[in-house]
Amino acid sequence: MQTEPFISDTGSLRLRWETSNETRPGTGILRVTVHSDVSGRALVLAVDARGVGRDTAYVSEDPRPFFLAVESANLDWSIVAEEGVAATAPADHTPADHRVVAK
């Protein structure tokens, strides 16, 4: 199956995926390939997983429209593609103290 095309302004993608409900142990597969929507060419195999699990894959490509090709067997899956945004924290940034004190 193939997703609808989407545009990445940065070319940096974060793909969060999860698989569940493997019908027969050891037979579930999930493969997600990132394609250029301009040429249709496969750019990178971002996910190649077996069985039940979850993870995050990072892809760095030139900015362009993309689509994902998803191959799966013997399990349920979900995937979220998010745009990567470059950011930096100031050098003097100190995380806030979030301790809870019970009385």
PAZAPA-4460 file (N, C-alpha, C; in steps of 0.05 Angstrom, whole numbers, plus 32768, in hexadecimal, padded with zeros to 4 digits):
% residues 103
    n_x    n_y    n_z   ca_x   ca_y   ca_z    c_x    c_y    c_z   seq   type   mol
   8011   7FE9   8000   8000   8000   8000   8012   8019   8000     1      M     A
   8007   802E   7FF6   8016   8047   7FF3   8006   805D   7FFF     2      Q     A
   8014   806F   800E   8007   8086   801B   8002   809C   8006     3      T     A
   7FF1   80AE   800E   7FEE   80C7   7FFE   8009   80D6   7FFF     4      E     A
   800F   80E5   7FEA   8028   80F5   7FEA   8026   810B   8000     5      P     A
   803E   8111   800A   8040   8127   801D   805A   8136   8018     6      F     A
   805A   8150   801E   8072   8161   8018   8082   8164   8032     7      I     A
   809C   8161   802F   80AE   8167   8045   80BF   817F   803D     8      S     A
   80BD   8194   804D   80CC   81AC   8048   80E9   81AA   804F     9      D     A
   80EF   8197   8061   810B   8194   806B   8119   817B   8060    10      T     A
   8109   8167   8059   8115   814D   8051   811B   813B   8069    11      G     A
   8117   8145   8080   811C   8136   8099   8101   812B   80A3    12      S     A
   80FF   8110   80A4   80E7   8103   80AC   80EB   80F2   80C4    13      L     A
   80D8   80F1   80D6   80D8   80DF   80EC   80C0   80CD   80E8    14      R     A
   80C5   80B3   80E6   80B0   809F   80E1   80AC   808E   80FB    15      L     A
   8096   8092   8108   8090   8083   8120   807D   806C   8118    16      R     A
   8085   8053   811D   8075   803D   8114   8070   8029   812B    17      W     A
   805B   801A   8128   8054   8006   813C   8046   7FEF   812E    18      E     A
   804C   7FD7   8137   803E   7FBF   812D   8031   7FB1   8145    19      T     A
   801B   7FA2   8140   800D   7F93   8154   7FFE   7F7D   8147    20      S     A
   7FF2   7F6C   8158   7FE0   7F56   814F   7FEC   7F44   813A    21      N     A
   8004   7F3B   813F   8010   7F28   812C   7FFF   7F0F   812B    22      E     A
   7FF6   7F06   8113   7FE4   7EF0   8111   7FF1   7ED5   8117    23      T     A
   800A   7ED2   810E   8019   7EB9   8114   8035   7EC2   811C    24      R     A
   803E   7EBB   8135   8058   7EC4   813E   806E   7EBF   812A    25      P     A
   807F   7ED4   8126   8096   7ED1   8114   8090   7ED6   80F7    26      G     A
   8077   7EDC   80F0   8070   7EE0   80D4   8069   7EFC   80CC    27      T     A
   8067   7F0E   80E0   8060   7F2A   80DB   8077   7F3A   80D0    28      G     A
   8072   7F4A   80BB   8086   7F5B   80AF   807A   7F77   80AA    29      I     A
   808C   7F8B   80AC   8085   7FA6   80A5   809D   7FB2   8097    30      L     A
   8099   7FBC   807F   80AE   7FCA   8070   80A2   7FE4   8066    31      R     A
   80B0   7FFA   806B   80A8   8014   8063   80BE   8021   8053    32      V     A
   80B8   8027   803A   80CC   8033   8028   80C3   8050   8022    33      T     A
   80D5   8063   8024   80D0   807F   801E   80D6   8083   8000    34      V     A
   80C3   808E   7FF1   80C5   8093   7FD5   80C4   80B1   7FCF    35      H     A
   80D1   80B9   7FBA   80CD   80D4   7FAF   80B3   80D4   7FA0    36      S     A
   80A2   80E8   7FA6   8089   80EA   7F97   808D   80F8   7F7C    37      D     A
   80A5   8103   7F78   80AB   8110   7F5E   80B2   80FA   7F49    38      V     A
   80C4   80E8   7F50   80CC   80D3   7F3D   80C0   80B8   7F43    39      S     A
   80B6   80B4   7F5B   80AC   809A   7F63   80C1   8087   7F6D    40      G     A
   80DA   8090   7F6B   80F1   8080   7F72   80F2   807A   7F90    41      R     A
   80F9   8061   7F97   80FD   805A   7FB3   8117   8067   7FBD    42      A     A
   8115   8075   7FD4   812D   8083   7FDE   813A   8074   7FF5    43      L     A
   812A   806A   8008   8136   805C   801F   8122   8049   802B    44      V     A
   812C   8031   8033   811C   801F   8043   811E   8028   805F    45      L     A
   8109   8034   806A   810A   8041   8084   8103   802D   809B    46      A     A
   80F2   801A   8095   80EA   8006   80A9   80EB   7FEA   809D    47      V     A
   80F8   7FD8   80AB   80F8   7FBC   80A3   80F6   7FAC   80BC    48      D     A
   80DE   7FA6   80C5   80D9   7F9B   80DF   80CA   7F80   80DD    49      A     A
   80CF   7F6F   80F1   80C1   7F56   80F4   80B4   7F55   810F    50      R     A
   809B   7F4A   8110   808E   7F46   8129   8082   7F60   8134    51      G     A
   8079   7F5D   814D   806C   7F74   815B   8082   7F86   8167    52      V     A
   807E   7FA0   8164   8091   7FB3   816F   808A   7FCF   8168    53      G     A
   809C   7FE1   816F   8099   7FFE   8168   80B5   800A   8168    54      R     A
   80B8   801F   8158   80D1   802D   8156   80CD   8047   8147    55      D     A
   80E3   8055   8145   80E3   806E   8136   80FA   806D   8122    56      T     A
   80F5   8074   8109   8109   8075   80F4   810C   8092   80EB    57      A     A
   8125   8099   80E6   812B   80B5   80DD   8136   80B3   80C0    58      Y     A
   812B   80C5   80B0   8133   80C6   8093   813C   80E3   808D    59      V     A
   8153   80E5   8080   815D   80FF   8077   8161   80FF   8059    60      S     A
   8151   810E   804B   8152   810F   802E   814F   812D   8026    61      E     A
   8151   8132   800C   814C   814D   8002   812E   8153   8005    62      D     A
   8127   816C   800B   810B   8174   800C   80FD   816E   7FF2    63      P     A
   80E5   8163   7FF4   80D5   815C   7FDC   80BB   814F   7FE5    64      R     A
   80A9   814A   7FD3   8092   8139   7FD9   809A   811C   7FDC    65      P     A
   808F   810E   7FEF   8095   80F2   7FF4   807B   80E2   7FF5    66      F     A
   807D   80C8   7FF3   8068   80B6   7FFC   8075   809D   8008    67      F     A
   8066   808F   8018   8070   8077   8025   8063   805E   8017    68      L     A
   8073   804A   8011   8069   8030   8008   806C   801D   8020    69      A     A
   8056   8011   8028   8055   8000   803F   804E   7FE3   8036    70      V     A
   8060   7FD1   803E   805B   7FB4   8039   8058   7FA8   8055    71      E     A
   8043   7F98   8058   803F   7F8B   8072   8032   7F70   806E    72      S     A
   8035   7F5F   8082   8028   7F44   8082   8025   7F3B   809E    73      A     A
   800E   7F30   80A4   8008   7F22   80BD   800A   7F33   80D6    74      N     A
   8004   7F4C   80D4   8003   7F5E   80EC   7FF5   7F77   80E5    75      L     A
   7FED   7F86   80FA   7FE1   7FA1   80F7   7FF8   7FB5   80FB    76      D     A
   7FF6   7FCC   80EE   800B   7FE0   80F1   8000   7FFC   80F0    77      W     A
   8010   800F   80FA   800A   802B   80F7   8024   8039   80F3    78      S     A
   8023   8050   80E5   803B   805F   80E0   8034   807D   80DF    79      I     A
   8045   808D   80EB   8041   80AA   80EA   805A   80B7   80DF    80      V     A
   8058   80C7   80CA   806E   80D6   80BF   806D   80F3   80C8    81      A     A
   8083   80FC   80D4   8084   8117   80DE   809C   8126   80D2    82      E     A
   8098   8140   80CD   80AD   8151   80C3   80C1   8157   80D8    83      E     A
   80DB   8154   80D2   80F0   815B   80E4   80F5   8179   80E3    84      G     A
   80FA   8185   80FA   80FF   81A2   80FC   8119   81A5   810B    85      V     A
   812C   81B3   8100   8145   81B8   810E   8141   81CD   8124    86      A     A
   814C   81C7   813B   8149   81DA   8152   8161   81D6   8164    87      A     A
   8168   81EB   8172   817D   81EA   8186   8174   81F8   819F    88      T     A
   817E   81EE   81B6   8178   81FA   81CF   818F   820D   81D7    89      A     A
   8189   8222   81E4   819F   8234   81EE   81B2   8224   8200    90      P     A
   81CB   822B   81FF   81E0   821D   820E   81DA   8220   822C    91      A     A
   81CE   8235   8235   81C9   8239   8252   81AE   822E   825A    92      D     A
   81A0   821F   8249   8186   8215   824F   8188   81FF   8265    93      H     A
   8179   8203   827A   8178   81EF   8290   815B   81E5   8292    94      T     A
   8157   81CA   8290   813C   81C0   8292   812F   81C8   82AC    95      P     A
   8115   81CC   82AB   8105   81D4   82C3   8104   81BD   82D6    96      A     A
   8102   81C3   82EF   8101   81AF   8305   80E3   81A7   8307    97      D     A
   80DE   818D   8301   80C2   8183   8301   80BE   816F   8317    98      H     A
   80CB   8171   832D   80C7   815E   8343   80AC   8163   8350    99      R     A
   80A1   814D   8359   8088   814E   8368   808E   8148   8385   100      V     A
   8086   8159   8397   808B   8155   83B4   8071   814E   83C1   101      V     A
   8070   8136   83CE   8058   812E   83DC   8059   8138   83F9   102      A     A
   8043   8140   8403   8041   814A   841F   8031   8138   8430   103      K     A
***
